[in-house]
Amino acid sequence: MKYTGRIIGVLFVLANSLMWIQHQGIFHQGRKLGPFEIIFSSFYIVLGWWLGKIYDRFTLQKKELQKSNERLEYLSKVDGLTGIANRRSFDHYLQQKWDIAVQSNSPISLILFDIDYFKEYNDTYGHLRGDDCLKEVAATVDATVGRFQNIVARFGGEEFAVILPYTNLSDAYYIAEEIRLVVETLKIPHIKSKLNGVVTISAGVVSITPDTSKSHADFINCADHALYQSKQNGRNQICIYNFDETFYKYS
């Protein structure tokens, strides 16, 4: 309540003033309250209201500061355009899940994908339409695979990343293919695309059961190499990268 502190303050000091009056024996003596007692009680009522007002203001400012800090914390983790996790959040989450995978000897997978011919899309339709395209793709992919402990993040520009803890290579490929199909099904027009005249994506997938001899930086590089290979092979496809540097192409 807005006036909680003021009400409590008034009641508290009023009760104390009445206790003082009773202590003086005024009620026992059958005397009426005189000007002094009335002024004394009024003073305490005003004092209680004033102290309560200070308390209410302090409480309100504390709540506003907490909300502001929570908002800043949220904004520091979320991409301002798409509303999904940003690169900072991606790095933090990958490090966290990588360490857990090392300790539990469990698999972890990563998908990197970007929008095919996105520069041409911006040049054709303008940057505002380009932003809309990024937002639609991000929201759709997040709704499709952003469940359990998976997160979808904007990796940079038109590039996105999906972290898949406790996920092996075959399941990660299945999810990547699901992403590819769901983006193509959006049928976002792209007349400069050489791939069916709609927006498509290329993806790279990597999976590992990590140990202390490997780093998550190498893990990201492997996914990036696989993404590059997808583009080299014609786009609108998925490539898997193994740590023996052997590519497996799936289109």
Secondary structure, 3 states (H helix, E strand, C coil): CCCHHHHHHHHHHHHHHHHHHHHCCCCCCCCCCCHHHHHHHHHHHHHHHHHHHHHHHHHHHHHHHHHHHHHHHHHHHECCCCCCECHHHHHHHHHHHHHHHHHHCCCEEEEEEEECCHHHHHHHHCHHHHHHHHHHHHHHHHHHHCCCCCEEEEEECCEEEEEEECCCHHHHHHHHHHHHHHHHHHCCECCCCCCCCECCEEEEEEEECCCCCCCHHHHHHHHHHHHHHHHHCCCCCEEEECCCCCEEEEC
